[in-house]
Amino acid sequence: MKQIKTSILAPATLVAFALTGLFYLLGGCGNQEAKVKPSTAGQAPADERIPVYTAPVQTKRIDLPVHAGGILTSSSEQRLSFKIGGVIRKIYVDEGDVVRPGQLLAALDKTEIDASVNQAGQALLKSERDLARVEGLYRDSSATLELLQNATTGRDVAKESARIAQFNQQYAEIRASRGGKIIKKLMNEGEITGPGTPVFVLFETGNDDWVVKVNVSDRDWARLNTGMSARVSMDAYPNVNFNGKVTDLAPAADPASGLYPVEIRVTPQGKRFAPGLFATVDIDPKQARTYAVVPVEAILEGDGREAFVFALQPDGESVRKMPVQVAFLEGNMAVLAQGLEGVTEVITSGAPYLTEKKKVKKMQEPGLTQE
């Protein structure tokens, strides 16, 4: 009986193993087919270049004017002050007062000043008595020549000190050096002022010596000369252009701003001027120079006049980020004062997405045909 059971079960076991092997065989073939990638043979690699549009760099010869703003004033404007410091005892004029030459405008309290004059006078008297005594002793051979020389020097020093004290006493007051109008009073009675500290601003009247003082860069300063004509406009008189002329060019820059002061004389042309009016000045140096001109769309990262553009390299695929200086805008074009030397093409559309490491593909503008 045992032998019969063994012979019956053996075929069933073989069938199970056969089915299991067939199942795994079919499953393995299915996985292999799933893992097979489609063939890429004969296909071109993807183009990763960034499509961009370009524009040629144009050049123009332009008489670029010098443009600046400043304040209207007078070349004869004066800032009046005391020569010495002290307490202001009295101010005799107010803003807007018309004064005549030599008129007393302000005075210091002279208590300390008069005391200094008396002190210097007493010192001079003492030095003279000392010198007379030493001279007598020297005649009697009781004093040496050195003592006589020292006493003489002491008398001379005391004399000069007395002169200084008397001179300062005279300038303990302010007088008008010329006729004009007080346009500003900077200090009041009872305040303590120092030597040379302005107390009044005097504007001479009766003369049409109006000037506009502006500051320009070193590039503009180098293009200017005295005698050049200028156009002056003011907010107080819109749509009116005043004739001006360059009368003074500073030989050095202002240490505070690094700019060069320029003075332009202006004729009123029948208009009423006043100190402090804001004015803008345009000067034509008549010295044309060549400027690079590019579309405004090519300008990136503008900060004032400083900006950047992407220039297309000779290989037609590489780009370079280059700094430029914008002089002014002319319609939809930017005139560059500096930059792009030797560059023929710049990127316009697509520039914001670029870096110098990326490659570009130059596209044709819509509506254009290849030649």
C-alpha angles and dihedrals in degrees: 000000000000092000091052093053091050093053092048097050096045097073092048092053092050091052092052093051090048093052092047092051091048090050093052091043092053092044092050092051090050092053092048090053090050091051096052110105121218112262116261094190112135096016121120118238118256116272107238095180116122113241112234140169121228138200130202120251107244126201129216135182105226135176093222110199124225108244122193142147130226149147127279113238141140129269088222094054112133133197107211122206144158119267091221133035127252147109116313105237101180139006113198102188139049134209112290095026117136112226135192127225112283095015115148109247105170141351137202127230101267099200094103093035094052090047090054090051092050091046092052091048093052091048089053092052091050093049090051092051091049091051093050091051093049091047090056092049091048091054089053089048089243094117130051126237089250092060090050092051092048092051091049091051091049090053092050093049091050090050092054092046089054090051091052092050092050092047092051089048090059091051095050085102137054122234128181110259091200140005116278147102129294102235096174137021110200102181139034138216115287095027121124113238131190131222110289095006107144115247100169138021109216120199116196113230130207097044127093093217096134117159137181115219114207136168122228137183123260091256092055093041090057090055095052131086132181112266096037116138120246138190115226125194130181134199088227090063109034118196091018121115117200124205115244140174132203106248104166138026117191113237092217139031124260105259092218098054104016089230130120119245115230126187122212121189114220131198115219094220091207095313125123112248129196131187114264100033111145114240137181121214131204118190124186108210091186090223106127118201135177118263131187114239125200135166115275089239089069093062115100135182095008116195110175104304095339118093144141137239133189112239121204112236123226093259089066094231107063125074135200127206108227131185118234137180117226115219097185143317121260109190108300092342129088119218110213121213092192139012142044095078107173094005119128104179135033131192116253113167113035096025096119090064097052137101128178090254095059127088122228137208115216110229128202117245112251112265094027125110128211114256 
